[in-house]
Amino acid sequence: MSNRFASARKAIAECDVCGFRYRLRELRNLIVKGRDTNLKACPECWDSDHPQLKLGMYPVNDPQAIRDPRPDFAGYAQSRAQIIPVTQLVSTGFVGRVTVTTE
């Protein structure tokens, strides 16, 4: 069975993005939103198809609420804060002056 196309070992082609010449084997197809654009790009110009361009193409079920939530049991150590009493606490603070000008 014969091949209908010539071999591309030494074939020269131009990048459809920048216009420089490269071997045809080095050029890669540009894919946008999962579809082939039939454009060839050199390794410097080629970008992979970004996942954010596929937003809305697939259904997303990401519920945020919990059905029938229950409060934490206070008997578990991880459900309550570890409070250590402090006997002597000295703190100081001050209030400054703020001027606000609007036009």
Residue pairs with C-beta under 8 A, 6 or more apart in sequence:
8 23
8 24
8 25
9 25
10 23
11 23
11 24
11 25
12 21
12 22
12 23
12 24
13 21
13 22
13 23
13 24
13 27
13 40
14 20
14 21
14 22
15 21
15 22
15 27
15 40
15 41
15 42
15 45
16 30
16 39
16 40
16 41
17 30
17 39
17 41
17 42
17 45
18 42
18 44
18 45
20 42
22 42
24 40
26 42
26 43
27 40
27 41
27 42
28 40
28 41
28 43
28 46
29 36
29 37
29 38
29 39
29 40
29 41
30 36
30 37
30 39
30 40
30 41
30 46
30 47
31 37
31 48
31 49
32 49
32 53
33 49
33 53
33 54
33 57
34 49
34 54
34 57
41 47
72 79
72 80
73 79
74 80
